[in-house]
């Protein structure tokens, strides 16, 4: 996996976590 793909995946995971914490 490329560095950019890792960053994108990490970012998406963070956004999902944020949604859970806000709801």
PyMOL Python script that loads the backbone (N, CA, C, O; Angstrom):
from pymol import cmd

cmd.read_pdbstr("""\
ATOM      1  N   UNK A   1       0.846  -1.204   0.000  1.00  0.00           N
ATOM      2  CA  UNK A   1       0.000   0.000   0.000  1.00  0.00           C
ATOM      3  C   UNK A   1       0.880   1.253   0.000  1.00  0.00           C
ATOM      4  O   UNK A   1       1.894   1.308   0.696  1.00  0.00           O
ATOM      5  N   UNK A   2       0.489   2.239  -0.773  1.00  0.00           N
ATOM      6  CA  UNK A   2       1.289   3.458  -0.841  1.00  0.00           C
ATOM      7  C   UNK A   2       1.010   4.367   0.341  1.00  0.00           C
ATOM      8  O   UNK A   2       0.013   4.216   1.047  1.00  0.00           O
ATOM      9  N   UNK A   3       1.907   5.304   0.537  1.00  0.00           N
ATOM     10  CA  UNK A   3       1.768   6.253   1.646  1.00  0.00           C
ATOM     11  C   UNK A   3       0.458   7.023   1.548  1.00  0.00           C
ATOM     12  O   UNK A   3      -0.229   7.235   2.548  1.00  0.00           O
ATOM     13  N   UNK A   4       0.118   7.440   0.323  1.00  0.00           N
ATOM     14  CA  UNK A   4      -1.119   8.201   0.135  1.00  0.00           C
ATOM     15  C   UNK A   4      -2.343   7.359   0.481  1.00  0.00           C
ATOM     16  O   UNK A   4      -3.297   7.862   1.075  1.00  0.00           O
ATOM     17  N   UNK A   5      -2.318   6.079   0.108  1.00  0.00           N
ATOM     18  CA  UNK A   5      -3.455   5.208   0.424  1.00  0.00           C
ATOM     19  C   UNK A   5      -3.583   5.037   1.935  1.00  0.00           C
ATOM     20  O   UNK A   5      -4.690   5.045   2.473  1.00  0.00           O
ATOM     21  N   UNK A   6      -2.450   4.883   2.617  1.00  0.00           N
ATOM     22  CA  UNK A   6      -2.483   4.750   4.070  1.00  0.00           C
ATOM     23  C   UNK A   6      -3.070   5.994   4.711  1.00  0.00           C
ATOM     24  O   UNK A   6      -3.882   5.894   5.632  1.00  0.00           O
ATOM     25  N   UNK A   7      -2.666   7.169   4.232  1.00  0.00           N
ATOM     26  CA  UNK A   7      -3.188   8.417   4.773  1.00  0.00           C
ATOM     27  C   UNK A   7      -4.692   8.516   4.568  1.00  0.00           C
ATOM     28  O   UNK A   7      -5.430   8.894   5.478  1.00  0.00           O
ATOM     29  N   UNK A   8      -5.138   8.173   3.365  1.00  0.00           N
ATOM     30  CA  UNK A   8      -6.563   8.268   3.067  1.00  0.00           C
ATOM     31  C   UNK A   8      -7.357   7.323   3.966  1.00  0.00           C
ATOM     32  O   UNK A   8      -8.400   7.699   4.500  1.00  0.00           O
ATOM     33  N   UNK A   9      -6.863   6.100   4.131  1.00  0.00           N
ATOM     34  CA  UNK A   9      -7.560   5.134   4.984  1.00  0.00           C
ATOM     35  C   UNK A   9      -7.595   5.602   6.429  1.00  0.00           C
ATOM     36  O   UNK A   9      -8.623   5.482   7.095  1.00  0.00           O
ATOM     37  N   UNK A  10      -6.493   6.128   6.916  1.00  0.00           N
ATOM     38  CA  UNK A  10      -6.436   6.612   8.295  1.00  0.00           C
ATOM     39  C   UNK A  10      -7.426   7.760   8.476  1.00  0.00           C
ATOM     40  O   UNK A  10      -8.127   7.836   9.485  1.00  0.00           O
ATOM     41  N   UNK A  11      -7.472   8.640   7.501  1.00  0.00           N
ATOM     42  CA  UNK A  11      -8.379   9.782   7.583  1.00  0.00           C
ATOM     43  C   UNK A  11      -9.832   9.321   7.617  1.00  0.00           C
ATOM     44  O   UNK A  11     -10.629   9.838   8.400  1.00  0.00           O
ATOM     45  N   UNK A  12     -10.179   8.352   6.774  1.00  0.00           N
ATOM     46  CA  UNK A  12     -11.550   7.849   6.764  1.00  0.00           C
ATOM     47  C   UNK A  12     -11.893   7.189   8.092  1.00  0.00           C
ATOM     48  O   UNK A  12     -13.008   7.344   8.589  1.00  0.00           O
ATOM     49  N   UNK A  13     -10.948   6.457   8.670  1.00  0.00           N
ATOM     50  CA  UNK A  13     -11.186   5.818   9.963  1.00  0.00           C
ATOM     51  C   UNK A  13     -11.416   6.867  11.039  1.00  0.00           C
ATOM     52  O   UNK A  13     -12.298   6.709  11.882  1.00  0.00           O
ATOM     53  N   UNK A  14     -10.631   7.933  11.015  1.00  0.00           N
ATOM     54  CA  UNK A  14     -10.796   9.007  11.989  1.00  0.00           C
ATOM     55  C   UNK A  14     -12.171   9.653  11.846  1.00  0.00           C
ATOM     56  O   UNK A  14     -12.835   9.934  12.844  1.00  0.00           O
ATOM     57  N   UNK A  15     -12.595   9.887  10.617  1.00  0.00           N
ATOM     58  CA  UNK A  15     -13.893  10.509  10.411  1.00  0.00           C
ATOM     59  C   UNK A  15     -15.012   9.624  10.943  1.00  0.00           C
ATOM     60  O   UNK A  15     -15.973  10.130  11.523  1.00  0.00           O
ATOM     61  N   UNK A  16     -14.902   8.304  10.755  1.00  0.00           N
ATOM     62  CA  UNK A  16     -15.914   7.388  11.284  1.00  0.00           C
ATOM     63  C   UNK A  16     -15.938   7.451  12.803  1.00  0.00           C
ATOM     64  O   UNK A  16     -17.009   7.457  13.411  1.00  0.00           O
ATOM     65  N   UNK A  17     -14.751   7.500  13.423  1.00  0.00           N
ATOM     66  CA  UNK A  17     -14.683   7.599  14.880  1.00  0.00           C
ATOM     67  C   UNK A  17     -15.332   8.892  15.344  1.00  0.00           C
ATOM     68  O   UNK A  17     -16.087   8.894  16.316  1.00  0.00           O
ATOM     69  N   UNK A  18     -15.046   9.986  14.662  1.00  0.00           N
ATOM     70  CA  UNK A  18     -15.624  11.275  15.026  1.00  0.00           C
ATOM     71  C   UNK A  18     -17.146  11.221  14.964  1.00  0.00           C
ATOM     72  O   UNK A  18     -17.817  11.728  15.863  1.00  0.00           O
ATOM     73  N   UNK A  19     -17.692  10.622  13.927  1.00  0.00           N
ATOM     74  CA  UNK A  19     -19.141  10.512  13.795  1.00  0.00           C
ATOM     75  C   UNK A  19     -19.720   9.761  14.986  1.00  0.00           C
ATOM     76  O   UNK A  19     -20.757  10.148  15.523  1.00  0.00           O
ATOM     77  N   UNK A  20     -19.049   8.686  15.400  1.00  0.00           N
ATOM     78  CA  UNK A  20     -19.537   7.896  16.528  1.00  0.00           C
ATOM     79  C   UNK A  20     -19.531   8.726  17.805  1.00  0.00           C
ATOM     80  O   UNK A  20     -20.487   8.683  18.580  1.00  0.00           O
ATOM     81  N   UNK A  21     -18.463   9.478  18.027  1.00  0.00           N
ATOM     82  CA  UNK A  21     -18.343  10.238  19.266  1.00  0.00           C
ATOM     83  C   UNK A  21     -19.328  11.396  19.309  1.00  0.00           C
ATOM     84  O   UNK A  21     -19.802  11.768  20.383  1.00  0.00           O
ATOM     85  N   UNK A  22     -19.644  11.974  18.145  1.00  0.00           N
ATOM     86  CA  UNK A  22     -20.542  13.120  18.123  1.00  0.00           C
ATOM     87  C   UNK A  22     -21.997  12.715  18.294  1.00  0.00           C
ATOM     88  O   UNK A  22     -22.808  13.499  18.787  1.00  0.00           O
ATOM     89  N   UNK A  23     -22.331  11.498  17.891  1.00  0.00           N
ATOM     90  CA  UNK A  23     -23.741  11.106  17.933  1.00  0.00           C
ATOM     91  C   UNK A  23     -24.164  10.621  19.311  1.00  0.00           C
ATOM     92  O   UNK A  23     -25.323  10.256  19.508  1.00  0.00           O
TER      93      UNK A  23
END
""", "prot")
cmd.dss("prot")
cmd.show_as("cartoon", "prot")
cmd.util.cbc("prot")
cmd.orient("prot")
